[in-house]
Amino acid sequence: MVWKKGQSGNPSGRPKALREVVELARKKTTVAIKTLSEIAENSENDSARVRASEALLDRGWGKPVQTTAHEDNPAERKGVREMDNDELAAEIARERARREKAEDQPTAH
């Protein structure tokens, strides 16, 4: 389908069913947080405790910002959002070179 200039591809917004699911899920927030807390504090399964703790931290504080280490000074870290275009381009080039080098390395079987 082709839209006219200025026409929305979704003029009616999100489907009503999706809005209802979101609303129902949000009503369970308190129960979910209490459940995650219970798992984090009392589960005998280490991975369940870690995952529940991560979920609680992510919801309370947000996910950690990803940073990159510069090869010339590993102690210097800068978030991607803090980089200008030249820095981003250099970072992309370094990552491509790193991946190409890794692809050239023989893998152990």
C-alpha positions, 0 to 999 in steps of 0.5 A: 500500500502506498501512503500519501505524503503526511498520511500515517501508516497506522492512523488508528494507533495501536490495536485496542486488544494490545492496549487492553493487554498492556493495561492488564499487565500493568495491573499486575506490577505489584504482584510481579515485583513481589514475586521477583523479590521473593525469587531473588531472596529465597530461590535455591536456584542461583540463576533464578535469583540472578535473573530476578535480581537483574529484572528488579534492578532494570525496572528500578534503575533502568538497564545499564548504558553500554560503553566502549573502551578505546584501544588507545586508553582502555580506562577511558570509556565513553557512551555511544550517545556521547560520541560525535560522528567521527568517534562513532565512525572510528568505533565502527571501523575498530569493531569491523576490524576486530570481527574480521580478525576474529573470523580469520582465527581458526576455531577449536572443535 
